[in-house]
């Protein structure tokens, strides 16, 4: 049995990003709980909003949830920028996370454009 979101190519990297985030925040030094929590919530929001959008019937509602997911992805990218600037994330994890997020954002933009047309 599959849900609508299971059929979306963007859903897999969104869930992959949740797993990557867990590895990233586990390596954060003590005293960075607020940044870790924000990254975890924003990352989870990507996958959840994709799933919610896929379950909607109207194109406008689908697009709205996909836009929210896109905003959460760009928030995650900014959090990774801060973590890199503070030197609490390795270059490899930073590059990996940004790569996945860029892919997610690109896919969501195309999905929204397709729904808006």
Buried (B, 14 or more C-beta within 10 A) or exposed (E): EEEBBEEBEBBEBBBBBBEBBEEBBEEBEEEBEEBBEBBBBBBBBBBBBBBBBBEBEEEEBBBBBBBBBBBBBBBBBEBBEBBBEEEBBEEEBBEBBBEBBBBBBEBBEEBBEEBEE
